[in-house]
Amino acid sequence: MTTKNLLVELFVEELPPKALKKLGESFASVLTDNLKAQGLISAESVITAYASPRRLALQVGSVVAKADDKPVSQKLMPASVGLDADGNATPALLKKLAALGVGAEVVAHLRREGEGKAESLIYDSKQSGATLAEGLQQALQEALAKLPIPKVMTYQLADGWSDVQFVRPAHRLVALHGADVVPVSVLGLQAGRTTQGHRFEAAAATLDIRDADSYETQMETEGAVIPSFENRRAEIARQLSDAAAQQGLQPIEDEALLDEVTGLVERPNVLLCQFDAQFLEVPQECLILTMKANQKYFPLLDEAGKLTNKFLVVSNIAPADPSAVIGGNERVVRPRLADAKFFFDQDRKKTLESRVEKLGNVVYHNKLGTQLQRSERVTTLAGIIARLLNADKANAELAARLSKADLITDMVGEFPELQGIMGRYYALHDGESAEVADAIEAHYRPRFAGDTLPQGAIACAVALADKLETLLGIYGIGQVPTGDKDPFGLRRHALGILRILIETPLDLPLGALIKTAAGNFPAGLLSATVAADVEGFMLDRLRGYLRDRDFEGPHIEAVLYMLDGRLHEAMPRLEGVRTFAALSVAKDLAAANKRVQNIMRKNQEELGADIANAAIQTALFKEDAERELYQAMQDITPMATGYLERGEYGTNLKALVTLKPFIDDFFDKVMVMCEDPALRRNRAVLLQQLGRLMNQVADISKLAV
C-alpha cells in the first residue's frame, strides 16, 4: 500500500513558555497514538515533533490514505432465540440484523459458537477502514482535548458570533499528506498549506509549505524559525557556551531556565551584556535569582563559581547592529539589581535577633500557632538533638531560634526562594559564628531529591528539628498526605530526615526522635497516635528509599525487622545481606532459620516466656547432634560478635555457613518437642540462642522463599 509522510501544524499566538515542551510532547503523542489505533500508521512510523512559541506541529512517516478493512465478529443472541424449530430467523433476529443494516439474506451465513443452551449466533463482517481525513479529524480533536493546558482562554472567531476555547487564539491549520491538503478542521480553522514564519525576520508574511517533507527546511530557510524544540534548545546551549567561552567564563546551569527560554524564542541569538560592578556587593544568590526569574538572563560565573558583572541574553531577533538590544537589556536589569541592593542594605540595619519576636505576628497554622511558637519548639528540639550528637547545645539552639527570622526581611519577602540563604548572610553580618550561620542556611536541606545534606552536627540538629516539627505537627492535626496530594510536603520532609540519618550517617534512633518531637507540643494538641502514625509513615518512605537504591524487598524487610530504628546501619546491613544472599547455602540457612522461628512461635505458650534468658544445660544433651550444634555455636559466637561490633555485616553472615551441616544434622536426628519437659525446654533454649546468633544482622528467615 502506498504511503506518504503526514504534516500537521497548528499556528497560534504565543504559547506559555514554561508549558511549551509538555504541550508539544502531548500533541504529538496523543495524535500519533490515535492514528496508530485506527490503522493509519504503523509502529515503525517515524515521528518528529515540533514546538515553537507560535506553533505545535509534527511529521509522521509512512501514513496511508485509507486504513485496511477490519474483520468484525458480533455476538447477536442465543441460537434458541434467533432461530425457530425449522431453523428460520425469528422476528427478534431480523430486528437485530436490521439494526446492523443487513437483512435476512445473511441468516444462512451466521456462524454458531458454543453448544446446547450456550450456543450463540455470530455475525462476521468487515468494518471499512478509516480514511485519512476521517482519522486525522478524530485524532486532532482528541489531541487538542488532552493537551495539558495550564489555563484555557475563550476567544471569538472571525465570524463575530462563535466562541472557542483553547490555550491561545489559533489562526492557521496545516495538514498535508505528501503534497496534498487533508480536509480537516478544528477551532474554526480549515486545513490548508499556508503558515507564518518568524514575526519579524521571515522572508514573507506567509509561507506555503510545499509538502510534508519540506516543512522543517522551509521553516528554517524561509520562515527564520527553528521549529524543533530540541534543536532550538541545543542551539541556545551551544551559543551560550560559545559566548561564555569567549569571555573565559561559564553560564549558570539551569535546565528549567533553558527550557523556558527555548519556549520564548523561535530563532535564538545570544548576546553579551553587563551591569555595574558595584552590584556585586550584593550576595550573588540574590542577583542570580532576579536575573533568572524576572529577566530570563543567564548570569556568567568565573572558574571559581563566583558571579561576574556579565550576563547573556537570548534574543529572538538578530539585527546587524545588536547594540540597541544589548543596551535595552542592560537598562532593564539595572533597576532590578538596584532593588536587590536596596533590600540587602535595609535588611542589614536590623539584626536577626531583633526580628525573632516579630515572628509572633506571622501565623504558621491556625491550629499550630505562630511562627514564633513554632520556632520555640524547633529550638528546644534542636538543643536535645545536639546534645545526643555531643554537639554544642547553645549554638544549636541559637541557630534554630534565628533560623526563621529572615522570613520577615525585605529580601526574602521579595524572593521567598532565598529563605535560609539570606539568614546566613545576615547572621554573619551580625557577628554570629560561621557554624551558626551555616546551620541557618542548611536547615532547609535537603530541599528536593538529590539536594545536598546539611554538614556538621549543629546544622544536622537544626535541620532534623525543623523537619520533625513540621512532620509531627501537620500530621498530628490530621493533614495526612493522600494520593498525589501533599500540600505541606510531608513526604519530602520525611525523606529529608531519612537521608540525613542514613547518609550522614547519624546514630539517632528514629522512634525516639519521633516521640521526643511529639512530646514537644502542648498536651492534647496532636492526635494521641501521632508518634506511631508518623513512624509508620516514615518506614513506608524508608522502604521506597531503599528500593530506589536497588535493594530487594525481602532483604529490606529482613534488615528493618532487626534495625530498631538505627537507620545509620541500614545501608551497610543491606549490603551485607545482599552479599550473604548470593551464597549457594543462603536459602537453606534462611529456611532453617524460618523453621526455628516457626517451632518457637507454635510452641510459645507451652514453653513459656521464661526461656528468653535461660541458660543451656549441656548435661541434658542426649544426642550427639545437639552437642555438636551447641559446640559449633560456641566456636562461632566470639568471631561473629566481633564482626558485628566492627560493622562487618557481610562477614558476620558468611560465618553462619559453618553452622549449616550441624543444623541439618540436628533437625534430622533430634526431636525438639519431645515428651520429657526438661529436655524439651533445653532444646528450645538451644534453638532460641541459635536464632539470635543467626539474626544478629537481619532476620534471615525473611529470605526464605
C-alpha positions, 0 to 999 in steps of 0.5 A, spaced: 500 500 500 502 506 498 504 511 503 506 518 504 509 522 510 503 526 514 504 534 516 500 537 521 501 544 524 497 548 528 499 556 528 497 560 534 499 566 538 504 565 543 504 559 547 506 559 555 513 558 555 514 554 561 508 549 558 511 549 551 515 542 551 509 538 555 504 541 550 508 539 544 510 532 547 502 531 548 500 533 541 504 529 538 503 523 542 496 523 543 495 524 535 500 519 533 497 514 538 490 515 535 492 514 528 496 508 530 489 505 533 485 506 527 490 503 522 493 509 519 500 508 521 504 503 523 509 502 529 515 503 525 512 510 523 517 515 524 515 521 528 518 528 529 515 533 533 515 540 533 514 546 538 515 553 537 512 559 541 507 560 535 506 553 533 505 545 535 506 541 529 509 534 527 511 529 521 509 522 521 512 517 516 509 512 512 501 514 513 496 511 508 490 514 505 485 509 507 486 504 513 485 496 511 478 493 512 477 490 519 474 483 520 468 484 525 465 478 529 458 480 533 455 476 538 447 477 536 443 472 541 442 465 543 441 460 537 434 458 541 432 465 540 434 467 533 432 461 530 425 457 530 424 449 530 425 449 522 431 453 523 428 460 520 430 467 523 425 469 528 422 476 528 427 478 534 433 476 529 431 480 523 430 486 528 437 485 530 440 484 523 436 490 521 439 494 526 446 492 523 443 494 516 443 487 513 437 483 512 435 476 512 439 474 506 445 473 511 441 468 516 444 462 512 451 465 513 451 466 521 456 462 524 454 458 531 459 458 537 458 454 543 453 448 544 446 446 547 443 452 551 450 456 550 450 456 543 450 463 540 449 466 533 455 470 530 455 475 525 462 476 521 463 482 517 468 487 515 468 494 518 471 499 512 477 502 514 478 509 516 480 514 511 485 519 512 481 525 513 476 521 517 482 519 522 486 525 522 479 529 524 478 524 530 485 524 532 486 532 532 480 533 536 482 528 541 489 531 541 487 538 542 482 535 548 488 532 552 493 537 551 495 539 558 493 546 558 495 550 564 489 555 563 484 555 557 482 562 554 475 563 550 476 567 544 471 569 538 472 567 531 472 571 525 465 570 524 463 575 530 458 570 533 462 563 535 466 562 541 472 557 542 476 555 547 483 553 547 490 555 550 491 561 545 487 564 539 489 559 533 489 562 526 492 557 521 491 549 520 496 545 516 495 538 514 498 535 508 499 528 506 505 528 501 503 534 497 496 534 498 491 538 503 487 533 508 480 536 509 480 537 516 478 542 521 478 544 528 477 551 532 474 554 526 480 553 522 480 549 515 486 545 513 490 548 508 498 549 506 499 556 508 503 558 515 507 564 518 514 564 519 518 568 524 514 575 526 519 579 524 525 576 520 521 571 515 522 572 508 514 573 507 508 574 511 506 567 509 509 561 507 506 555 503 509 549 505 510 545 499 509 538 502 510 534 508 517 533 507 519 540 506 516 543 512 522 543 517 527 546 511 522 551 509 521 553 516 528 554 517 530 557 510 524 561 509 520 562 515 527 564 520 524 559 525 527 553 528 521 549 529 524 543 533 524 544 540 530 540 541 534 543 536 532 550 538 534 548 545 541 545 543 542 551 539 541 556 545 546 551 549 551 551 544 551 559 543 551 560 550 557 556 551 560 559 545 559 566 548 561 564 555 567 561 552 569 567 549 569 571 555 573 565 559 567 564 563 561 559 564 553 560 564 549 558 570 546 551 569 539 551 569 535 546 565 528 549 567 531 556 565 533 553 558 527 550 557 523 556 558 527 560 554 527 555 548 519 556 549 520 564 548 524 564 542 523 561 535 530 563 532 535 564 538 541 569 538 545 570 544 548 576 546 553 579 551 551 584 556 553 587 563 551 591 569 555 595 574 560 592 578 558 595 584 552 590 584 556 585 586 556 587 593 550 584 593 550 576 595 550 573 588 544 568 590 540 574 590 542 577 583 542 570 580 535 569 582 532 576 579 536 575 573 533 568 572 526 569 574 524 576 572 529 577 566 530 570 563 538 572 563 543 567 564 548 570 569 556 568 567 560 565 573 568 565 573 572 558 574 571 559 581 563 559 581 563 566 583 558 571 579 561 576 574 558 583 572 556 579 565 550 576 563 547 573 556 541 574 553 537 570 548 534 574 543 529 572 538 531 577 533 538 578 530 539 585 527 546 587 524 547 592 529 545 588 536 547 594 540 540 597 541 538 590 544 544 589 548 543 596 551 535 595 552 537 589 556 542 592 560 537 598 562 532 593 564 536 589 569 539 595 572 533 597 576 532 590 578 539 589 581 538 596 584 532 593 588 536 587 590 541 592 593 536 596 596 533 590 600 540 587 602 542 594 605 535 595 609 535 588 611 542 589 614 540 595 619 536 590 623 539 584 626 536 577 626 535 577 633 531 583 633 526 580 628 525 573 632 519 576 636 516 579 630 515 572 628 509 572 633 505 576 628 506 571 622 501 565 623 504 558 621 497 554 622 491 556 625 491 550 629 499 550 630 500 557 632 505 562 630 511 562 627 514 564 633 511 558 637 513 554 632 520 556 632 520 555 640 519 548 639 524 547 633 529 550 638 528 546 644 528 540 639 534 542 636 538 543 643 536 535 645 538 533 638 545 536 639 546 534 645 545 526 643 550 528 637 555 531 643 554 537 639 554 544 642 547 545 645 547 553 645 549 554 638 544 549 636 539 552 639 541 559 637 541 557 630 534 554 630 531 560 634 534 565 628 533 560 623 526 563 621 527 570 622 529 572 615 522 570 613 520 577 615 526 581 611 525 585 605 529 580 601 526 574 602 519 577 602 521 579 595 524 572 593 521 567 598 526 562 594 532 565 598 529 563 605 535 560 609 540 563 604 539 570 606 539 568 614 546 566 613 548 572 610 545 576 615 547 572 621 554 573 619 553 580 618 551 580 625 557 577 628 554 570 629 559 564 628 560 561 621 557 554 624 551 558 626 550 561 620 551 555 616 546 551 620 541 557 618 542 556 611 542 548 611 536 547 615 532 547 609 536 541 606 535 537 603 530 541 599 528 536 593 531 529 591 538 529 590 539 536 594 545 536 598 545 534 606 546 539 611 554 538 614 556 538 621 552 536 627 549 543 629 546 544 622 544 536 622 540 538 629 537 544 626 535 541 620 532 534 623 528 539 628 525 543 623 523 537 619 520 533 625 516 539 627 513 540 621 512 532 620 509 531 627 505 537 627 501 537 620 500 530 621 498 530 628 492 535 626 490 530 621 493 533 614 495 526 612 498 526 605 493 522 600 494 520 593 498 525 589 496 530 594 501 533 599 500 540 600 505 541 606 510 536 603 510 531 608 513 526 604 519 530 602 520 532 609 520 525 611 525 523 606 529 529 608 530 526 615 531 519 612 537 521 608 540 525 613 540 519 618 542 514 613 547 518 609 550 522 614 550 517 617 547 519 624 546 514 630 539 517 632 534 512 633 528 514 629 522 512 634 525 516 639 526 522 635 519 521 633 516 521 640 521 526 643 518 531 637 511 529 639 512 530 646 514 537 644 507 540 643 502 542 648 498 536 651 492 534 647 494 538 641 496 532 636 492 526 635 494 521 641 497 516 635 501 521 632 508 518 634 506 511 631 502 514 625 508 518 623 513 512 624 509 508 620 509 513 615 516 514 615 518 506 614 513 506 608 518 512 605 524 508 608 522 502 604 521 506 597 528 509 599 531 503 599 528 500 593 530 506 589 537 504 591 536 497 588 535 493 594 530 487 594 524 487 598 525 481 602 532 483 604 529 490 606 524 487 610 529 482 613 534 488 615 528 493 618 525 487 622 532 487 626 534 495 625 530 498 631 530 504 628 538 505 627 537 507 620 545 509 620 546 501 619 541 500 614 545 501 608 551 497 610 546 491 613 543 491 606 549 490 603 551 485 607 545 481 606 545 482 599 552 479 599 550 473 604 544 472 599 548 470 593 551 464 597 549 457 594 547 455 602 543 462 603 536 459 602 537 453 606 540 457 612 534 462 611 529 456 611 532 453 617 532 459 620 524 460 618 523 453 621 526 455 628 522 461 628 516 457 626 517 451 632 518 457 637 512 461 635 507 454 635 510 452 641 510 459 645 505 458 650 507 451 652 514 453 653 513 459 656 516 466 656 521 464 661 526 461 656 528 468 653 534 468 658 535 461 660 541 458 660 543 451 656 544 445 660 549 441 656 548 435 661 541 434 658 544 433 651 542 426 649 544 426 642 550 427 639 547 432 634 545 437 639 552 437 642 555 438 636 550 444 634 551 447 641 559 446 640 559 449 633 555 455 636 560 456 641 566 456 636 562 461 632 559 466 637 566 470 639 568 471 631 561 473 629 560 478 635 566 481 633 564 482 626 558 485 628 561 490 633 566 492 627 560 493 622 562 487 618 555 485 616 557 481 610 562 477 614 558 476 620 553 472 615 558 468 611 560 465 618 553 462 619 555 457 613 559 453 618 553 452 622 549 449 616 551 441 616 550 441 624 543 444 623 541 439 618 544 434 622 540 436 628 533 437 625 534 430 622 536 426 628 533 430 634 526 431 636 525 438 639 518 437 642 519 431 645 515 428 651 520 429 657 519 437 659 526 438 661 529 436 655 524 439 651 525 446 654 533 445 653 532 444 646 528 450 645 533 454 649 538 451 644 534 453 638 532 460 641 540 462 642 541 459 635 536 464 632 539 470 635 546 468 633 543 467 626 539 474 626 544 478 629 544 482 622 537 481 619 532 476 620 534 471 615 528 467 615 525 473 611 529 470 605 526 464 605 522 463 599 
